[in-house]
């Protein structure tokens, strides 16, 4: 008898980890419900990378051809100084550790659409809703929702991101597990009247970066403003006006395209504001509730690995649940396999600054010397360690008894 027969699972979150997990759980015969507070899967957005082990995971889902077709193929990244003068140009692979011709770079929304499309006809989705309360009595989990009527599930999985509500219900407030990496950022779209295509341009001052990038020739491009800050701006999280004021005040320059970026920030209807942080938990489960994706092990966008680690974790968690009759054993095996991989990828993003946004004048000058010398002449770049981390786990083969 298949261990998963008749078992019901509630997955909270329909971004990346949630639909990927729903796909694999459904594949193994679980009855799956996904609850998502948004009214639909979010489309569009910035590009994310699928590298190394994660590429194998999407291949096993049958999505590789679709995601290859959605590949945005960023070809170059240009770095400029405070006056807009070019310092150097690199290939994205030099920074990410990606493998040209192997890795996939797709819009986050295209990945989410592909994952959702793979399961929407087989899995129940509850949009415009979220979990209100959880009560794990040892044999089941009683769930109340903000809108839907109460339900009972065998297992609940929180796949609801860095600021996971499910994690808060089970493990308590976020602060003890939240490792702030010292940067805050704002992303938005604006008119592409610069002719950018398949490229990004980054302006720097110590501890600050302003980025313009376009995936393809189009009338819109992405703007991105990030800056070092000692403490997270918690008081601005629920106040878009305060977010815009904070970011605008941090970029007062009248050089390069800074003024138009700040102007676009002020008027954007798609502003995405957050902190660069990771989640480090002592355990990824409690009782019949477990965590997946960023809710369990956010790597931060500085690592470039959030989506990839989420895709791998979804595969492993579902596989372990399918091959263990007892959820406690499954959750333990999932964490034993995934934690070293997640932590190695988390380590790609350190708090001391980054190649894209060096924290101090000394770091920025050192970075610029590498750029001016020319990549490929023995320079040690972030991608060197990344390449090994991306493929540090070989996907297990799961063959549930049945």
BAROKE-603543 format. One record per residue (C-alpha): residue in three letters; x, y, z. Coordinates in steps of 0.001 Angstrom, whole numbers, padded with zeros to 6 digits, always signed. Layout:
BEGIN
alaXYZ ...
***
This chain:
BEGIN
unk+000000+000000+000000 unk+001305+003459-000891 unk+002214+005298+002315 unk+000584+008485+001002 unk-002814+006929+000298 unk-005614+009115+001641 unk-003243+011502+003383 unk-004318+015129+003090 unk-001879+018022+003031 unk-002477+021761+003262 unk+000260+023861+001650 unk+000323+027559+002540 unk+001765+029691-000259 unk+001486+029568-004064 unk+004732+031206-005111 unk+007562+028777-005981 unk+008012+026180-003221 unk+004245+025732-002701 unk+003200+024720-006237 unk+006388+022656-006690 unk+005592+020767-003493 unk+001950+020376-004567 unk+003119+018847-007848 unk+005256+016213-006171 unk+002763+015427-003395 unk+000019+014954-005971 unk+002376+012789-008025 unk+002757+010496-005013 unk-000973+010245-004387 unk-001575+012796-001610 unk-004714+014931-001588 unk-003386+018481-001685 unk-004914+021882-000979 unk-002937+025095-001525 unk-004027+028308+000192 unk-002733+031651-001080 unk-003520+035106+000282 unk-003197+036778-003147 unk-006043+036614-005632 unk-003946+034787-008237 unk-000429+033581-008963 unk+001716+036676-009411 unk+003010+037118-012961 unk+005893+039091-014425 unk+008626+040340-012199 unk+012380+040140-011992 unk+014373+037182-013251 unk+015351+034228-011091 unk+017919+031541-011835 unk+017483+027771-011918 unk+020901+026210-011581 unk+022651+022970-010768 unk+020528+020507-008817 unk+017393+022619-009344 unk+017660+022170-013096 unk+017416+018415-012559 unk+014351+018987-010339 unk+012422+020937-013008 unk+013496+018396-015622 unk+011919+015624-013511 unk+008747+017744-013344 unk+008601+017813-017147 unk+008985+021595-017222 unk+012451+021944-018715 unk+011331+022664-022291 unk+008778+025250-021168 unk+011311+027017-018982 unk+013944+026902-021722 unk+011451+028705-023958 unk+011010+031366-021242 unk+014783+031858-020782 unk+015568+035591-020756 unk+019300+035247-021476 unk+020972+038184-019775 unk+024204+038673-021742 unk+026119+041390-019962 unk+026315+043426-016777 unk+027891+046869-016984 unk+029209+048697-013915 unk+029471+052495-013826 unk+030853+054988-011335 unk+028960+057818-009620 unk+029215+059974-012750 unk+028004+057205-015029 unk+031393+056381-016563 unk+031859+052702-017430 unk+034223+050813-015105 unk+033861+047346-016593 unk+031594+044748-018175 unk+031153+041124-017079 unk+029102+038108-018063 unk+026411+037171-015533 unk+028010+033736-015121 unk+031154+035362-013728 unk+029166+036578-010724 unk+026547+033874-010250 unk+028606+030773-010900 unk+026121+029821-013563 unk+026994+027594-016477 unk+026357+029181-019846 unk+024018+027073-021933 unk+022972+025001-018927 unk+021355+027300-016375 unk+017949+028846-016830 unk+017119+032480-016138 unk+013379+033146-016226 unk+011015+035752-014922 unk+009829+034816-011485 unk+006238+035005-012737 unk+006973+032668-015658 unk+008336+030085-013227 unk+005331+030495-010936 unk+002940+030192-013915 unk+004677+027018-015115 unk+004506+025428-011662 unk+000874+026432-011166 unk-000086+025292-014661 unk+001369+021851-013935 unk-000973+021258-010977 unk-003993+023568-011167 unk-006252+020887-012655 unk-005245+018272-010088 unk-004857+020256-006864 unk-007321+022432-004959 unk-006298+026112-004738 unk-007884+028549-002301 unk-006974+032059-003434 unk-007758+035242-001507 unk-007445+033341+001759 unk-004965+032385+004455 unk-004634+030318+007603 unk-006111+031929+010706 unk-005347+029239+013300 unk-003679+025832+013504 unk-004311+023194+016161 unk-002167+020073+015983 unk-003687+017431+018254 unk-001101+014786+017359 unk-003337+012825+014982 unk-004412+015651+012671 unk-004256+019423+012240 unk-007436+021453+012622 unk-007242+024595+010505 unk-009417+027672+010408 unk-009129+030092+007510 unk-009757+033808+007260 unk-012581+033170+004771 unk-013160+029460+004060 unk-014788+027166+006576 unk-012704+025093+009018 unk-010967+021985+007694 unk-008868+019118+009015 unk-005641+017889+007398 unk-003127+015178+008121 unk-000207+017559+007510 unk+000374+021271+006966 unk+003369+022726+005103 unk+004273+026413+005335 unk+005721+027551+002014 unk+004805+031187+002535 unk+008126+032944+002285 unk+010656+034887+004319 unk+008006+036379+006598 unk+006049+033103+006874 unk+002754+033397+008723 unk+002636+029595+009150 unk+006050+029609+010783 unk+004870+032305+013159 unk+001858+030240+014195 unk+004005+027194+014943 unk+007441+028458+015991 unk+006656+031956+017205 unk+007895+035423+016193 unk+010347+035787+013315 unk+013023+037842+015083 unk+015048+034983+016665 unk+015379+033261+013278 unk+015769+036348+011096 unk+019397+037032+010112 unk+019538+040492+008585 unk+022402+040837+006085 unk+022581+044610+006346 unk+020826+045697+003148 unk+017390+047053+002287 unk+016051+047246-001264 unk+013231+048504-003463 unk+012331+047128-006890 unk+009872+048498-009475 unk+009369+048917-013211 unk+009759+052043-015321 unk+009745+053007-019019 unk+012632+051538-021009 unk+013682+054525-023075 unk+017378+053621-022920 unk+017228+050737-025375 unk+018390+048197-022795 unk+017983+044579-023837 unk+019243+041353-022216 unk+021485+043397-019927 unk+021843+045251-016672 unk+023698+048416-015668 unk+024790+049023-012066 unk+025761+052382-010511 unk+027600+052308-007202 unk+028571+054447-004282 unk+029869+052861-001051 unk+027076+050767+000441 unk+024622+051656-002322 unk+023682+050356-005748 unk+021213+051504-008384 unk+020422+049018-011127 unk+018577+049211-014426 unk+017978+046016-016361 unk+015819+044702-019174 unk+015190+041084-020078 unk+014412+041827-023722 unk+013626+044745-026047 unk+010446+046044-024413 unk+008802+049256-023294 unk+009397+048508-019605 unk+012544+047784-017634 unk+013288+047049-013991 unk+014724+049492-011518 unk+016392+048377-008337 unk+017753+050478-005468 unk+019603+048804-002620 unk+021554+050236+000287 unk+023396+049189+003416 unk+021603+049957+006666 unk+022594+048871+010152 unk+019117+047873+011303 unk+016041+046706+009356 unk+013491+049508+008756 unk+010692+047621+010481 unk+008646+050816+010877 unk+008393+051149+007090 unk+007230+047624+006255 unk+003517+048420+006328 unk+003782+051991+005069 unk+004542+052371+001320 unk+004863+056115+001748 unk+007556+055676+004375 unk+009313+053152+002125 unk+009435+055616-000772 unk+010656+058423+001498 unk+013396+056258+003005 unk+014732+055087-000353 unk+014493+058533-001983 unk+016398+060141+000894 unk+019147+057530+000504 unk+019700+058395-003176 unk+019951+062227-003338 unk+022396+062313-006275 unk+021557+064232-009438 unk+023938+062166-011571 unk+023476+059266-013985 unk+019826+058031-013957 unk+019362+058370-010188 unk+016736+061166-010447 unk+014550+059215-012880 unk+014852+056084-010737 unk+013703+058013-007673 unk+010874+059579-009660 unk+009796+056148-010891 unk+009996+054803-007341 unk+007603+057542-006230 unk+004948+056664-008824 unk+005394+052896-009234 unk+002291+050759-008673 unk+004403+047597-008382 unk+006865+048629-005673 unk+008491+045670-003916 unk+010279+046702-000724 unk+012039+044341+001681 unk+015227+043563+003549 unk+018053+041276+002489 unk+017800+038582+005130 unk+017995+034867+005737 unk+016093+032472+007944 unk+018099+030163+010217 unk+015920+027768+012203 unk+016927+025106+014733 unk+014277+022826+013224 unk+012117+022921+010099 unk+009138+021124+011604 unk+007050+020726+014707 unk+004554+017901+015050 unk+002505+017630+011879 unk+003588+021014+010497 unk+006746+021537+008416 unk+008289+024419+006502 unk+009606+024607+002944 unk+011324+027149+000720 unk+012157+030570+002129 unk+009957+029901+005161 unk+012480+027248+006228 unk+015782+028435+004826 unk+015634+031769+002970 unk+019008+032280+001292 unk+018385+035958+000318 unk+018630+037354-003183 unk+022337+038044-002613 unk+022872+034291-002957 unk+020859+034107-006177 unk+019691+030685-005025 unk+016302+031199-003352 unk+014201+029665-006125 unk+016676+026873-006849 unk+016938+025724-003228 unk+013138+025926-002908 unk+012637+023700-005953 unk+015082+021116-004627 unk+013560+021200-001150 unk+010053+020652-002506 unk+011232+017553-004371 unk+012984+016140-001309 unk+010194+016869+001180 unk+007527+015237-000979 unk+009753+012260-001716 unk+010499+011650+001949 unk+006813+011921+002874 unk+005987+009402+000147 unk+008552+006882+001318 unk+008010+007096+005084 unk+004813+005925+006760 unk+005506+008231+009711 unk+005654+011975+009056 unk+008149+012462+011896 unk+010653+010205+010130 unk+009945+011929+006812 unk+010481+015421+008212 unk+013720+014315+009889 unk+015043+012771+006662 unk+014050+015861+004661 unk+015980+018109+007012 unk+018985+015790+007185 unk+019289+015806+003378 unk+018407+019446+002708 unk+019984+021387+005571 unk+023635+021052+004419 unk+022636+022070+000871 unk+020581+025025+002079 unk+023312+026206+004444 unk+026009+025969+001782 unk+023915+028153-000516 unk+023093+030560+002311 unk+026848+030971+002790 unk+027103+032480-000703 unk+025577+035655+000750 unk+027604+037146+003557 unk+026925+040302+005577 unk+030205+042004+004643 unk+029105+043395+001302 unk+028700+042064-002202 unk+030234+042403-005626 unk+027147+044296-006770 unk+026926+046567-003697 unk+030266+046787-001846 unk+029707+048180+001625 unk+032746+050446+002074 unk+034935+052697-000090 unk+037793+050202+000299 unk+035591+047299-000856 unk+034257+049333-003766 unk+037757+050356-004890 unk+038917+046729-004693 unk+035905+045583-006727 unk+036552+048267-009328 unk+040198+047231-009679 unk+039008+043730-010559 unk+036600+045133-013147 unk+039205+047422-014700 unk+041764+044631-014876 unk+039371+042576-016930 unk+037548+039448-015876 unk+039260+036223-016856 unk+042783+037285-015880 unk+042974+035341-012645 unk+040451+037475-010787 unk+038638+035681-007994 unk+034937+036254-008603 unk+031817+035295-006619 unk+030862+032665-009159 unk+033804+030440-008328 unk+032308+029216-005027 unk+028740+029412-006283 unk+029208+026842-009004 unk+030084+024136-006477 unk+027268+025101-004076 unk+024606+025009-006799 unk+025238+021313-007473 unk+026257+020215-003967 unk+023304+017827-003672 unk+022416+014952-005951 unk+018649+014386-006062 unk+017609+011164-004329 unk+015591+008620-006278 unk+012211+008022-004655 unk+010244+004850-005333 unk+007324+004696-002910 unk+005969+001256-002167 unk+002573+000814-003747 
***
